[in-house]
Amino acid sequence: MSSARACEAVQVVVRCRPFSRREEVAGCENILEIHDKLGQITIRNPKAPPDEPMKVFTFNSVYGWNSKQSDIYDDAVRPLVESVLQGFNGTIFAYGQTGTGKTYTMQGVSNDPERSGVIPNSFQHIFTQISRSQNQKYLVRSSYLEIYQEEIRDLLCKDNNKKLELKENPEYGVYVKDLSSVLTKNVTEIEHVMNIGNQSRTVGFTNMNERSSRSHAIFVVTVECSELGPDGEDHIRVGKLNMVDLAGSERQSKTGAKGKRLKEAAKINLSLSALGNVISALVDGKSAHIPYRDSKLT
């Protein structure tokens, strides 16, 4: 990663997935061209006249359907995790329409190292770095929550139907009151924590995805490092890594959502819209008001 990219507060990485089995059967047409060296994606409108120019979109980096999980992690995530180990906070969002591969990118396939996603790869990274440290002592804590229809649930609590509240502290900022925090000493333990939480996640069937995430899930890793300073005193630094698997935006005409699924979709789209508004206000830099309170997600 170049120094220019490393200093950017927000980076956008796009990953294009291959056709699904359903899309192959339907004979869907590829309308994308990926230029990874330029960080660009070109989109052709199949219904447009032949002389209409293609639309070009530029991002920090782009990946095609042949990209590997390790490519995504090494380029886009590894520098962020390194900064967390140095005591900074970092957040990774997987954002996109339902069925686009967000959960696959974030979590991957268990028991298959080549297809491990961002979250398990970050576990390996963190504990490998800790094992190499000589003069530091580390504590690693994990929390896992979901936001379902604007209600916060603790995925590590036996009674995960209990609704948690957002609070604000002058020193620590916004936090979730009574959220479980589990001390983990190695990769096996932290993966066990993630697996417990995954069993409680809210998923459901839609026409676009057999196991569609119906909630936003956030896995939080807090890394506390204690080191003896030149003054003979212990100095503590704390970094926090938030890994967010967002529920996908949906169009009812494509998902066929009805009843409960339709109500879920409305809440999902509303919270994603609120997220977009917050990001736009932050990027604009001129907004006097950032609408953080419009959704539990933001």
C-alpha positions in Angstrom: 0.0 0.0 0.0 1.4 3.4 -0.9 1.9 6.1 1.7 -0.8 8.2 0.0 -3.4 5.4 0.3 -2.3 4.5 3.9 -3.1 8.0 5.2 -6.6 8.1 3.8 -9.3 7.9 6.5 -11.8 6.0 4.3 -11.1 3.6 1.5 -13.5 1.9 -0.9 -12.7 -1.5 -2.3 -15.0 -3.2 -4.8 -15.1 -6.9 -5.3 -17.2 -8.4 -8.2 -18.5 -11.9 -7.7 -19.0 -14.5 -10.4 -22.5 -15.4 -11.7 -24.6 -17.5 -9.3 -26.1 -20.8 -10.5 -29.4 -19.1 -10.9 -27.9 -16.3 -13.1 -26.1 -18.8 -15.3 -29.3 -20.8 -15.9 -31.1 -17.5 -16.7 -28.4 -16.7 -19.3 -27.5 -13.4 -17.6 -25.0 -11.2 -19.6 -21.8 -9.7 -18.2 -21.8 -5.9 -18.6 -18.7 -5.1 -16.5 -15.1 -4.5 -17.4 -12.6 -4.5 -14.5 -9.4 -2.5 -14.7 -7.6 -3.5 -11.5 -4.4 -1.5 -12.1 -6.5 1.7 -12.5 -8.9 0.8 -9.8 -11.8 1.3 -12.2 -15.0 -0.6 -13.2 -16.7 0.2 -16.5 -20.4 -0.6 -16.9 -22.2 -1.0 -20.2 -26.0 -0.4 -20.3 -27.3 -3.4 -22.4 -30.4 -1.4 -23.4 -28.5 1.7 -24.5 -27.7 2.5 -28.2 -24.3 1.1 -29.3 -22.7 4.6 -29.5 -23.6 5.5 -25.9 -20.4 5.8 -23.8 -19.8 3.3 -21.0 -19.9 4.6 -17.4 -16.6 4.5 -15.5 -16.3 4.4 -11.7 -13.0 4.7 -9.8 -12.3 3.3 -6.4 -9.2 2.7 -4.2 -9.0 -0.8 -5.6 -11.1 -3.3 -7.5 -11.1 -7.1 -7.7 -12.7 -9.4 -10.2 -14.5 -12.7 -9.8 -11.3 -14.7 -9.8 -9.9 -12.8 -6.8 -8.8 -14.7 -3.7 -9.8 -14.1 -0.1 -6.1 -13.5 0.7 -5.9 -10.8 -2.0 -8.6 -8.8 -0.3 -7.2 -9.3 3.1 -3.5 -8.5 2.3 -4.3 -5.3 0.3 -7.3 -3.8 2.0 -7.4 -5.2 5.6 -3.9 -6.1 6.8 -2.7 -2.4 7.1 -5.9 -1.6 9.1 -5.3 -4.5 11.5 -1.7 -3.4 11.9 -2.9 0.0 13.0 -5.3 -1.6 15.5 -2.3 -3.4 17.1 -0.7 0.0 17.4 -3.6 1.3 19.4 -5.9 2.8 16.8 -9.5 2.1 16.0 -10.5 0.7 12.6 -13.7 -0.4 10.9 -14.4 -2.6 7.9 -17.8 -2.6 6.3 -19.1 -5.2 3.8 -21.7 -3.2 1.8 -23.8 -4.2 -1.2 -27.1 -5.6 -2.5 -28.4 -8.9 -1.0 -26.7 -11.9 -2.5 -23.5 -10.2 -3.6 -21.2 -12.1 -1.3 -20.7 -9.8 1.7 -20.9 -12.6 4.3 -18.6 -14.8 2.1 -16.0 -12.0 2.0 -16.3 -11.3 5.7 -16.5 -14.8 7.1 -15.7 -17.2 4.2 -15.9 -21.0 4.5 -15.0 -22.6 7.8 -12.3 -25.3 7.8 -11.0 -24.1 4.4 -8.0 -21.8 4.9 -8.0 -20.7 1.2 -11.6 -19.5 1.5 -11.3 -17.9 5.0 -12.8 -14.4 5.1 -11.7 -11.1 6.5 -12.8 -11.9 10.1 -11.0 -15.3 10.6 -7.9 -14.0 8.7 -7.8 -11.0 11.1 -7.8 -13.5 14.0 -4.8 -15.3 12.6 -3.0 -12.0 12.0 -3.6 -10.6 15.5 -2.5 -13.7 17.4 0.5 -14.3 15.1 1.7 -10.8 15.8 1.1 -11.2 19.6 3.1 -14.5 19.6 6.1 -12.6 18.1 6.0 -9.8 20.7 8.7 -9.9 23.3 8.3 -7.0 25.7 4.5 -6.5 25.6 1.6 -8.1 27.3 -1.7 -8.4 25.4 -5.3 -8.9 26.3 -7.8 -9.6 23.5 -11.5 -9.3 24.1 -14.4 -10.1 21.6 -18.0 -9.0 21.4 -20.6 -9.9 18.8 -23.9 -8.1 18.2 -26.6 -7.7 15.5 -28.9 -4.9 14.7 -32.3 -6.4 13.7 -35.1 -4.1 12.9 -33.4 -1.2 14.8 -33.0 -3.4 17.9 -29.6 -4.4 19.3 -29.1 -8.0 20.3 -26.1 -9.6 21.9 -25.2 -12.7 19.9 -23.0 -14.1 22.7 -25.7 -13.9 25.4 -28.0 -17.0 26.0 -30.9 -14.6 26.2 -30.2 -12.9 22.9 -33.8 -11.6 22.7 -32.9 -9.0 25.3 -32.8 -5.6 23.8 -29.6 -3.6 24.5 -29.3 0.2 24.7 -26.8 2.6 23.2 -25.2 4.9 25.7 -22.7 7.7 25.5 -19.7 8.3 27.7 -17.5 11.5 27.6 -14.4 9.4 27.8 -15.2 6.3 25.6 -17.9 7.8 23.3 -20.8 5.7 22.2 -21.1 2.1 23.5 -23.6 -0.7 24.0 -24.7 -1.1 27.6 -24.4 -4.7 29.0 -22.8 -6.1 25.8 -20.9 -9.3 26.5 -17.1 -9.1 26.2 -15.2 -12.4 26.1 -11.5 -12.7 26.9 -9.8 -14.9 24.2 -6.2 -16.2 24.3 -5.8 -17.8 20.9 -7.3 -18.2 17.4 -9.3 -21.3 18.5 -11.0 -19.5 21.3 -11.9 -16.4 19.3 -13.2 -18.6 16.4 -15.3 -20.4 18.9 -16.8 -17.1 20.0 -17.6 -16.2 16.4 -19.2 -19.6 15.7 -21.5 -19.2 18.8 -22.6 -15.8 17.6 -23.2 -17.0 14.0 -25.6 -19.6 15.3 -27.8 -16.9 16.7 -27.7 -14.6 13.6 -31.1 -13.8 12.0 -31.2 -15.2 8.4 -34.0 -16.0 6.0 -34.9 -17.1 2.5 -35.5 -14.7 -0.4 -35.6 -15.3 -4.1 -32.1 -13.8 -4.4 -30.4 -15.6 -1.5 -31.3 -18.8 0.3 -29.6 -17.6 3.5 -30.0 -13.8 3.4 -28.7 -11.9 6.4 -31.7 -10.1 7.9 -29.6 -8.1 10.3 -26.4 -6.0 10.5 -23.8 -8.0 12.4 -20.8 -6.4 14.1 -17.8 -8.4 15.5 -15.7 -6.3 17.7 -12.1 -7.2 18.7 -10.5 -5.0 21.4 -6.7 -5.4 21.7 -5.1 -4.0 24.9 -1.3 -3.8 25.0 0.8 -3.2 28.1 4.4 -2.2 27.7 7.1 -1.0 30.2 8.2 2.4 29.2 11.6 4.2 29.7 10.2 5.8 32.8 9.7 2.4 34.4 5.9 2.7 34.3 3.5 0.4 32.4 2.0 2.2 29.4 -1.3 0.8 28.0 -2.7 1.3 24.5 -6.0 0.0 23.3 -7.1 -0.6 19.7 -10.5 -1.6 18.5 -11.4 -3.5 15.3 -15.0 -3.4 14.2 -15.9 -5.8 11.4 -19.4 -5.2 10.0 -21.4 -7.6 7.8 -24.2 -5.4 6.7 -27.5 -6.8 5.6 -28.0 -6.3 1.9 -30.1 -3.6 0.3 -33.2 -5.1 -1.4 -35.7 -4.5 -4.1 -39.0 -6.3 -3.3 -39.6 -7.0 -7.0 -36.4 -9.1 -7.1 -36.4 -10.7 -3.7 -40.1 -11.5 -3.6 -40.2 -10.5 0.0 -43.6 -10.6 1.7 -44.9 -10.3 5.2 -42.1 -10.5 7.8 -39.4 -10.5 5.1 -40.9 -7.3 3.6 -40.9 -5.6 7.0 -37.3 -6.7 7.5 -36.3 -5.3 4.1 -37.9 -1.9 4.9 -35.9 -1.6 8.1 -32.7 -2.8 6.3 -33.1 -0.2 3.5 -33.9 2.5 6.0 -30.8 2.0 8.1 -28.6 1.7 5.0 -30.0 5.0 3.8 -29.1 6.6 7.1 -25.6 5.2 6.8 -25.3 6.7 3.4 -26.5 10.1 4.7 -23.9 10.0 7.5 -21.0 9.1 5.1 -22.1 11.8 2.6 -22.2 14.4 5.4 -18.7 13.4 6.6 -17.3 13.4 3.1 -18.9 16.8 2.3 -17.1 18.4 5.2 -19.4 21.4 5.1 -22.4 19.9 6.9 -23.1 21.5 10.3 -25.1 18.5 11.4 -24.1 14.8 11.0 -27.2 12.7 11.4 -25.7 9.9 13.5 -28.9 9.5 15.6 -31.1 8.5 12.6 -30.3 4.8 13.1 -28.8 2.5 15.6 -26.4 1.4 12.9 -24.8 4.9 12.7 
